[in-house]
């Protein structure tokens, strides 16, 4: 589940962002939060798996027809392809009319996620 970042979750967000190499420095980290707070085409979302606690953060940017996943930063115990796929599902559910794109480091997972979805849809049609 995706929850839009707000200042009340700043410490949680900073914790997840600190897993990203370029954001380990406090100044860079605060600058990143400011960027996402001030630019209406960028949004941060905290992500919950099926439990009550937040498990990661997702940075998104938007254009008319696309939502671009800038990065995903997860708690180390949640770093798995299945959780990345759940995040893609959540992004698609939240923004159903937009095409999902991603940065280079997530492109292979996004391609596999799309292939899995297409296969699942095809299999479901064949069983109807």
Secondary structure, 3 states (H helix, E strand, C coil): CEEECCHHHHHHHHHHHCCCHHHCCHHHHHHHHHHHHHCCCEEEEEEECCCCCEEEEEEEEECCCEEEEEEEEECHHHCCHHHHHHHHHHHHHHCCCCEEEECHHHHHHHHHHHHHHHHHHHHHHHHC
